[in-house]
């Protein structure tokens, strides 16, 4: 989600029944992501990965959240090497040994969306690329661990940024995580960095029933981005690698619950 300045003060909270619907949507999105990730190999096209993800979603009776959303033409966003987000799958875009491939997918089911992403290292990749992917996945887990009822939203941002910077990388600042539910993008905004007074949503007190798409987007070099002529594909401005991980997470009295896996996962 592109970062904005304002905030809608009304943050939707889901009922138990609505959360169950979101868990089912999340399981479908998780299955689609797992299927696409398992298919990543040298020689496969990004368009074929898109086909695999869409087939899983539609076979489950769901719809791709991204396809047609604001004009986006595909089910999957495929983010190869310096692509940060919104890479449009193409038949002539071929995965190669040593690539770092991000995959981002959403599913719409029973009236609700779920959104999830992962980054796959293809074959033998550099130690620096491995470190970037590992740090980004760890940042997601640390951010999710702060999605606790009673915490301020800023605790998620601080946890992610702190880990990323300790690892020597940078958090993207032009894009943020988001609330999710009946709409793909709902309040609040969830920055992966802490910049006092830039986002009023930092002061949101997390409550049971809130559902958050937490998604660190991390660059090996600087945080700046550029946009391709297709007006969708966003790349690192310096051409260095980027990684992206995401889960849809429900805030509950017992702790954060990951919804975008084949089974709901509760963190201790």
C-alpha positions as CSV (number, residue, x, y, z in Angstrom):
1,X,0.0,0.0,0.0
2,X,1.3,3.4,-0.9
3,X,1.9,5.5,2.2
4,X,-0.6,8.4,2.8
5,X,-0.8,11.2,5.3
6,X,-4.3,11.0,6.6
7,X,-6.1,8.5,8.7
8,X,-9.7,7.3,8.9
9,X,-10.4,7.2,12.6
10,X,-12.8,4.3,12.4
11,X,-10.8,1.1,12.3
12,X,-13.0,-1.9,11.6
13,X,-13.0,-4.7,14.2
14,X,-14.2,-8.1,13.1
15,X,-16.6,-10.4,14.9
16,X,-15.8,-14.0,15.7
17,X,-17.8,-15.1,12.6
18,X,-16.1,-12.6,10.4
19,X,-12.7,-13.7,11.6
20,X,-13.6,-17.3,10.7
21,X,-14.5,-16.1,7.2
22,X,-11.1,-14.3,7.0
23,X,-9.3,-17.4,8.2
24,X,-10.8,-19.4,5.4
25,X,-9.8,-16.7,2.9
26,X,-6.4,-16.7,4.5
27,X,-6.0,-20.4,4.1
28,X,-6.8,-20.1,0.4
29,X,-4.3,-17.3,0.0
30,X,-1.7,-19.3,1.9
31,X,-2.2,-22.3,-0.3
32,X,-1.9,-20.3,-3.4
33,X,1.3,-18.7,-2.2
34,X,2.7,-22.0,-1.2
35,X,1.9,-23.5,-4.6
36,X,3.5,-20.7,-6.5
37,X,6.6,-20.6,-4.2
38,X,7.1,-24.4,-4.7
39,X,7.0,-23.9,-8.4
40,X,9.8,-21.3,-8.5
41,X,12.8,-22.7,-10.4
42,X,15.2,-21.6,-13.1
43,X,13.4,-21.5,-16.4
44,X,9.8,-20.9,-15.2
45,X,8.1,-17.6,-16.3
46,X,6.5,-15.2,-13.9
47,X,3.3,-15.6,-15.9
48,X,3.3,-19.4,-15.2
49,X,3.6,-18.7,-11.5
50,X,0.6,-16.4,-11.8
51,X,-1.4,-19.1,-13.5
52,X,-0.6,-21.6,-10.7
53,X,-1.7,-19.1,-8.0
54,X,-4.9,-18.3,-9.8
55,X,-5.8,-21.9,-10.3
56,X,-5.5,-22.7,-6.6
57,X,-7.6,-19.7,-5.7
58,X,-10.4,-20.4,-8.2
59,X,-10.4,-24.2,-7.4
60,X,-11.2,-23.3,-3.8
61,X,-14.2,-21.2,-4.9
62,X,-12.5,-17.9,-4.2
63,X,-11.5,-15.0,-6.4
64,X,-8.1,-13.3,-6.7
65,X,-8.0,-10.1,-4.7
66,X,-5.5,-8.3,-6.9
67,X,-6.9,-9.1,-10.4
68,X,-8.7,-6.0,-11.6
69,X,-8.1,-4.1,-8.4
70,X,-7.5,-0.5,-9.5
71,X,-6.7,-2.0,-12.9
72,X,-4.0,-4.4,-11.9
73,X,-4.0,-7.2,-14.5
74,X,-2.9,-10.3,-12.7
75,X,-3.5,-12.6,-9.7
76,X,0.1,-12.5,-8.4
77,X,2.7,-9.8,-8.0
78,X,6.1,-11.2,-8.9
79,X,9.1,-9.3,-7.6
80,X,12.4,-10.4,-9.0
81,X,15.6,-9.0,-7.6
82,X,15.3,-5.2,-7.6
83,X,11.5,-5.2,-7.8
84,X,10.0,-4.2,-4.5
85,X,6.3,-4.6,-5.2
86,X,3.6,-4.9,-8.0
87,X,5.7,-6.7,-10.6
88,X,3.3,-7.7,-13.4
89,X,3.8,-11.3,-14.5
90,X,4.9,-11.8,-18.1
91,X,5.5,-14.8,-20.4
92,X,9.0,-13.4,-21.3
93,X,10.1,-12.8,-17.7
94,X,12.1,-15.9,-16.8
95,X,13.3,-16.9,-13.4
96,X,17.1,-17.6,-13.3
97,X,19.5,-19.3,-11.0
98,X,20.6,-16.9,-8.3
99,X,17.5,-14.7,-8.5
100,X,15.6,-13.5,-5.4
101,X,11.8,-13.8,-6.2
102,X,9.1,-12.2,-4.2
103,X,5.5,-13.4,-4.5
104,X,2.5,-11.5,-3.2
105,X,-1.1,-12.8,-3.5
106,X,-4.5,-12.1,-2.1
107,X,-7.7,-14.1,-2.1
108,X,-11.3,-12.9,-1.7
109,X,-13.7,-15.4,-0.1
110,X,-17.0,-15.2,1.8
111,X,-16.9,-11.4,1.5
112,X,-13.4,-10.9,2.9
113,X,-9.8,-10.5,1.6
114,X,-6.6,-12.0,2.9
115,X,-3.1,-10.9,1.7
116,X,0.2,-12.7,2.0
117,X,3.7,-12.7,0.5
118,X,7.1,-14.5,0.6
119,X,10.5,-14.3,-1.0
120,X,12.2,-17.3,-2.5
121,X,16.0,-17.6,-3.2
122,X,16.5,-19.5,-6.4
123,X,19.3,-22.1,-6.2
124,X,22.7,-20.8,-5.3
125,X,22.4,-17.1,-4.3
126,X,24.9,-14.8,-2.7
127,X,25.4,-14.7,1.0
128,X,24.2,-11.1,0.9
129,X,21.0,-12.1,-0.7
130,X,20.5,-14.9,1.8
131,X,21.0,-12.4,4.6
132,X,18.5,-10.0,3.2
133,X,15.8,-12.6,2.8
134,X,16.5,-14.0,6.3
135,X,16.4,-10.5,7.9
136,X,13.1,-9.6,6.2
137,X,11.4,-12.8,7.3
138,X,12.7,-12.4,10.8
139,X,11.4,-8.8,10.8
140,X,7.9,-10.0,9.9
141,X,7.9,-12.4,12.8
142,X,9.1,-9.7,15.2
143,X,6.5,-7.3,13.9
144,X,3.7,-9.9,14.3
145,X,4.8,-10.6,17.8
146,X,3.9,-7.0,18.7
147,X,0.4,-7.3,17.3
148,X,-1.0,-7.6,20.9
149,X,-4.2,-6.2,22.2
150,X,-3.2,-3.1,24.2
151,X,0.0,-2.3,22.3
152,X,0.4,0.8,20.2
153,X,0.7,0.2,16.5
154,X,4.0,1.9,16.6
155,X,5.4,-1.1,18.5
156,X,5.1,-3.1,15.2
157,X,6.9,-0.5,13.3
158,X,9.7,-0.2,15.8
159,X,10.2,-3.9,16.0
160,X,10.5,-4.2,12.2
161,X,12.7,-1.2,11.7
162,X,15.0,-2.0,14.6
163,X,15.8,-5.5,13.3
164,X,16.2,-4.5,9.7
165,X,18.6,-1.7,10.6
166,X,20.6,-3.9,12.9
167,X,21.1,-6.3,10.0
168,X,22.4,-3.4,7.8
169,X,19.4,-3.0,5.5
170,X,16.8,-0.4,5.0
171,X,13.0,-0.4,5.3
172,X,11.0,1.0,2.3
173,X,9.3,4.2,3.4
174,X,7.0,4.9,0.5
175,X,4.9,1.7,1.1
176,X,3.2,0.5,4.2
177,X,1.2,-2.4,5.6
178,X,-2.5,-1.9,6.1
179,X,-5.7,-3.0,7.7
180,X,-7.7,-5.6,5.7
181,X,-11.2,-7.1,5.7
182,X,-14.2,-6.5,3.5
183,X,-11.9,-4.1,1.6
184,X,-8.4,-4.9,0.4
185,X,-7.0,-1.8,2.0
186,X,-8.6,-0.6,5.3
187,X,-7.2,1.6,8.1
188,X,-4.8,1.7,9.8
189,X,-1.6,2.2,7.9
190,X,1.2,0.1,9.2
191,X,4.6,1.6,8.5
192,X,7.7,-0.6,8.7
193,X,9.6,2.3,10.3
194,X,9.0,4.8,13.1
195,X,9.0,8.4,12.2
196,X,7.3,10.5,14.9
197,X,4.4,12.7,13.8
198,X,4.6,11.4,10.2
199,X,1.7,8.9,10.7
200,X,-1.1,9.5,13.2
201,X,-1.7,5.7,13.1
202,X,1.3,5.1,15.2
203,X,-0.9,6.0,18.2
204,X,-3.6,3.5,17.4
205,X,-4.2,1.2,20.4
206,X,-4.6,-2.3,19.1
207,X,-7.9,-4.0,20.0
208,X,-9.2,-7.6,19.6
209,X,-10.9,-8.0,16.3
210,X,-8.5,-5.7,14.4
211,X,-6.9,-7.4,11.4
212,X,-3.6,-6.2,10.0
213,X,-1.6,-7.0,6.8
214,X,1.9,-6.7,8.2
215,X,4.5,-6.6,5.4
216,X,8.1,-5.6,5.8
217,X,9.6,-4.5,2.4
218,X,13.3,-4.4,2.8
219,X,16.1,-3.2,0.5
220,X,19.7,-4.2,0.5
221,X,20.7,-0.6,-0.3
222,X,18.8,2.6,0.1
223,X,15.1,3.0,0.8
224,X,14.3,5.0,-2.3
225,X,12.1,3.6,-5.1
226,X,11.4,4.2,-8.8
227,X,8.3,3.2,-10.9
228,X,8.5,1.5,-14.3
229,X,6.6,2.9,-17.3
230,X,3.8,0.4,-16.6
231,X,2.9,2.5,-13.6
232,X,2.8,-0.6,-11.4
233,X,6.3,-2.1,-11.0
234,X,8.2,-0.4,-8.2
235,X,12.0,-1.0,-8.0
236,X,14.8,0.0,-5.8
237,X,16.2,3.3,-7.1
238,X,19.8,2.0,-6.7
239,X,19.2,-1.3,-8.4
240,X,20.0,-3.4,-5.4
241,X,18.0,-6.4,-4.2
242,X,14.7,-6.2,-2.2
243,X,12.7,-8.8,-0.2
244,X,9.1,-8.9,0.9
245,X,7.2,-11.0,3.4
246,X,3.6,-10.6,4.6
247,X,0.9,-12.2,6.7
248,X,-2.7,-11.2,7.5
249,X,-2.8,-11.2,11.3
250,X,-5.8,-10.9,13.7
251,X,-5.4,-9.2,17.1
252,X,-7.0,-11.3,19.8
253,X,-7.1,-11.3,23.6
254,X,-4.7,-14.3,23.6
255,X,-2.2,-12.8,21.1
256,X,-1.6,-12.4,17.4
257,X,-3.2,-15.0,15.1
258,X,-1.8,-15.6,11.6
259,X,-4.6,-16.1,9.2
260,X,-2.8,-16.6,6.0
261,X,-1.6,-20.2,6.5
262,X,-3.5,-23.5,5.7
263,X,-4.2,-23.5,9.5
264,X,-4.6,-20.6,11.8
265,X,-1.4,-20.2,13.8
266,X,-1.3,-18.6,17.2
267,X,2.0,-17.2,18.5
268,X,3.0,-17.7,22.1
